[in-house]
């Protein structure tokens, strides 16, 4: 029976691999002296992506793996799958990961024991590859990293998982590190490298200020599911020690540190302090003492062009910072464009806050600027979608989001209405936010005023359309509440709507004091004395 069972198992594993829609592999560059090649193989299971880093060695190598122990291997893999896939698999996750390894080994005509393996939910597109060399020594580290949901501080945080209990599930999020050396490492050197790698990883987490997911305000040392594979080379000189006092240990530590920093930046939006500081020379006119300069990013978002719109927003923030902005406000749905859903759908919308938003938090921190950003938001608890404004203070702290209370049917049918708004405290001021049509009726603005708001900011996508406003709505809301109302509208055209005559505006005491338009988009600035006075700022 045993041979038959083995045959059935092998057939099942090959069928598992065949269920994936395999896309062409993407090669990664590695130094020739490592005697190894690396590629990322892409596939799909149950409609969700799978991406596997495959590293093949020119010959048999001595390998130490935290998943497999000590082995003689011909290859190593880091298998990534969509977080939803891991969630669906639950207690079957380990069997699934081993099945991927065994099926790939069969494809390579290798025994499974000749393939070292680890797995992750981090996206393999965010892999970091870092090489460090000195004289005859070369080390490359390939790292994937996610630490938003599972970062722990060893020695402080508790652990609930007991192996073998099906009702216990290990949490998602991991840092996987694969180390390749060109020189031969003894078994002791392989073991000592685990300490050096861990020290480099923990130093990266410390400098990135990654906090524990479980104990508030405590520095993380890793995640609860980190894995390491260290691969010996075959060249001389042979090393028996890889601690920090050795040159090979220095290279391992420095390459690990750099790779973890890069991978966490790509995956989670963690950046070293100052890494996202804009170096442009200041160009804006001086502000009066006590004034706040508000930049109105009257942009021209392209519907469905998420990457392009993000780049436009970041370029706008950069320009605003150069001109002395304290606050930067984007239009409604600046990240997506207004009619995005019919073009790209909404499945791509990540749970709030997205990795990109975390990256903007670093921009805010490094440039001492507060951000109000219009975007599509997925509630992580309910999975419902909202038309929202995210608010980030100067320290980089993400204060949360305001969700539109009056989404307009049709183009906004993908979203559901949010609840009553609360002011955000930014620079010691209570800031109320309204999104476009929320200003049509008096109740949303009145709620914010009753809760102590001192100013209203209103990102909008509101072209002047007969019978649809905005007319004098903004003036009415400023008169009704007694609060200044700053509207950041947009320019440009979408096939469905012409926003080229859209107006950004400042209204005080029922009177519009400034109106700004830019047919193809632009940036406008107003200085505010924190009470009722505004002054338009020319930057040309």
Steps between C-alpha positions, in 0.01 A plus 500: 500500500780744575626529139142549383441772760819674395393489136156640585658774709735599220210508250295715735786744541551529127126559461522773765766678299304449179200681655705818496505723195876535461634827362851550364771508768681822585876466544690676779863602462751327726881527490652224289739398779207377711441216255123544529209628292177654627158548343143574611237262365145629490175309511145501630293281730126543546522843336772623737864563414794276587862608447797279575862609527710211369877504557694219331858412581767391253572198718399344828531746791501472875197694624357588842128579500280597794224298333695189395811488720835404349488354150693454179298690243492585132241777530311725741157660474307780668135445409262796521123477476221753531406564866141393427629165376689435823189601693285254305748218554512551877642191670580350157757773430803289592389213277434744216848655531668159505289395204626798301859406591451135404329581170777741407763245597332249270508754217872550559551123522634532854404320820298729731776479761734676255283817502513731802173688546320782676174683431339840545199721428727791404487583131803364314490812282632677810806280535829670586829367362813647660862401434805591705859409404851534638805353333428131432175506699152552355164476677153553353186521711152457352230616741123534509345669799166591652468628856172689527292219651741265676795697640604381846755582765660177611518478878196726545215379280318176565445211261174307462590247230562141607606273218258220429186679618287550191300784653811710547617698198826682461441866406592642161800724433860388485858597416671239282872529435708290262879541525738388224877490550763438236742344749462171681347525846541229760191369679599710801531807277156432355356480852679816616368682192147463639600725791665755271197509269263539795708785641497677163125453465430626853723804445296581190173472693639725772616770259169482314320536835281196439283453807365173637155413368406373846660725763444872447807723465744209527770453236465184287791260461347295219174330405370174643556306177840618371707253298864486391687289245880525489678342203869414501711572196781284370795738455795568727574628758283274715337672799423338835374819669245753371463728801518877483878513558564309176498663159251241366278568805517873432385444143215272610384749763517806276332328204225370729441842653476670160276229354254505791481881489431493126247217518302660785493827308361329191253277682386709797609859440756501782785741426802612696462849649592753233484246217203678339609856565482724194828673429366782283601853592215702659332729246186636663445853632537550874202439728386738770566387855236250612349447156442155349557455128242268343581350160197419284601221261249581226616194305385313191474133606468238225220248571651159578864609475586423862879505462492815292264681736712406800804640321308821421398536864855446626635746243239751615596450863864551410422825318281618788771430757747696287262796521470482876170312537397391849190311385444332162147412391412293192167477315247226563623160370832648391658153515249339265333762286122532527369242251761234578270212587370431148862481381685297764234390749557513876657162590842668508401733787708391799383504862555839660770619542674386181876464466502811281331695776766383745756631252325837499524497880878491459477789252301701756750418777811578300366826353309634802172527310143388574314315224130463412473245219191391305488127431295181487502317832420140596393452861721215629226372733196510272671501156258779401632772269489873570580824320734646762755760601802376695658743745871487594658741746850647474654231722392240244225367727199385303204651683239301307249571226177686440249307288261676265148508644319574174654292218347576162348204314644371175866590510508449879280189514807301607504682836272512804420800716715574802378605842506841663837673485727602786756782477867405476748690717780627274752760621282548806196590285178300471457438126169381357489325163217479247518325164333673205122434523520481881481880482167492311294453814565691826515201738858368443655846541278571803616174664863601464436851631315359802801279572736794516640526147691824437532466121337286231700342217304358210671288231266490200445380143226753426481662156254789464198323349161667463264374768771291670699776669715586664351850457519680835507183714843572646405853595185368672697249705751763614216734600306223674793373707696822543806303388734568208454242225786409263405294194760314295345410166664365185565576136526289186246284320376145526290357216196513727551846654678825417677634810701765313285779648504354849555762771706476815385764745529662842178620665476697825182624671284418201725679251734343247830679547706302246429286194767300315470316169747314278364320195776237502578506870732705718595588858369800693605631840328697774647618829263479797537683831320213682193718551312666213760669282630341178754633256560363149867421436666547162787260437592589142 
